[in-house]
Structures are given as C-alpha cells and as structure tokens.
Amino acid sequence: MTTLDNIAQGVSVVDADMRLVTWNRQYQEMFGYPDAMLYVGRPVADLMRWNADRGEMGEGDVEAQVERLLRRGAGWAPRCG
C-alpha cells in the first residue's frame, strides 16, 4: 500500500514526456483499466486512446480527441501545495 492508495480519489502522476509515473488503485478502478494496462513509462496517449475507444470521451474521431487532450496537457506545470 502506498500513500496514494490512502487517498479516496483516483490519482495518477505523469512526467514531462506525458508518461505514467505512478497511480493509485482508485485511479485504475475509476477507468476500469486491466492490471497489465498500467505500468511505469506507459504513454498517457495510450490510456486516452483506450478511454476514447470505449466511448468515454463522447463521439468523434479518437485520434483527434487524444491530440486535443495531449495539447491541453502540454501546458501543465507541476503543482505542490
């Protein structure tokens, strides 16, 4: 059990290259990711694409949805507080 698992909300952390660094069980359950789907270094685009393929992002072109979200994420800055 990690500290993240003691947080009620689903949490994931990605690096500057938009690759998965860590996550908690609640995050995995929230999206219904299979165990093998999440691993350190997994491109977040893969997770977005999987969600879009399942209809989690509404209707529309999957790749366009993923690109839009990646562009939005490119401006994220680390936050502490």
C-alpha positions in Angstrom: 0.0 0.0 0.0 1.3 3.4 -0.9 0.4 6.9 0.3 -1.6 7.4 -2.9 -3.8 4.4 -2.0 -4.9 6.2 1.1 -6.4 9.0 -0.9 -10.0 8.4 -1.7 -9.8 10.0 -5.2 -8.2 8.4 -8.2 -4.7 9.9 -8.7 -2.1 9.5 -11.4 1.2 11.3 -12.0 2.9 11.7 -15.4 6.3 13.0 -16.3 7.2 15.9 -18.7 7.0 13.4 -21.6 3.4 12.5 -20.7 4.3 9.0 -19.5 2.8 7.4 -16.4 5.0 7.6 -13.3 2.6 6.3 -10.6 -1.1 5.9 -9.8 -3.3 4.5 -7.2 -5.8 1.7 -7.1 -8.7 4.1 -7.2 -7.4 5.6 -10.5 -7.3 2.1 -12.0 -10.8 1.3 -10.8 -12.2 4.6 -11.9 -11.3 3.9 -15.5 -11.6 0.2 -15.4 -8.1 -0.4 -16.6 -6.9 -4.0 -16.7 -3.9 -4.7 -14.5 -1.5 -5.1 -17.5 -2.6 -1.7 -18.9 -0.8 0.4 -16.3 3.0 0.4 -16.0 5.6 3.0 -15.3 6.6 4.7 -18.6 3.2 4.0 -20.3 2.4 6.9 -22.7 -0.7 8.7 -21.4 -1.8 8.8 -25.0 -2.4 5.1 -24.9 -4.7 5.4 -21.9 -6.6 8.3 -23.5 -7.0 6.3 -26.7 -8.3 3.3 -24.8 -10.8 5.5 -23.0 -11.9 7.1 -26.3 -12.2 3.7 -28.0 -14.6 2.8 -25.2 -16.7 5.9 -25.8 -15.6 7.6 -22.5 -14.9 10.9 -24.4 -18.1 11.0 -26.4 -18.5 10.8 -30.1 -15.9 11.9 -32.6 -12.6 10.9 -34.1 -10.5 9.1 -31.5 -7.1 10.4 -32.6 -8.5 14.0 -32.7 -9.7 13.6 -29.2 -6.4 12.2 -28.0 -4.4 15.0 -29.7 -6.7 17.7 -28.2 -6.1 16.3 -24.7 -2.4 16.0 -25.2 -2.2 19.6 -26.4 -4.1 20.7 -23.3 -1.8 18.6 -21.1 1.4 20.0 -22.7 0.8 23.3 -20.8 0.5 21.6 -17.4 3.0 22.7 -14.8 4.0 20.8 -11.7 2.0 21.9 -8.6 2.6 21.4 -5.0 0.5 22.7 -2.1 
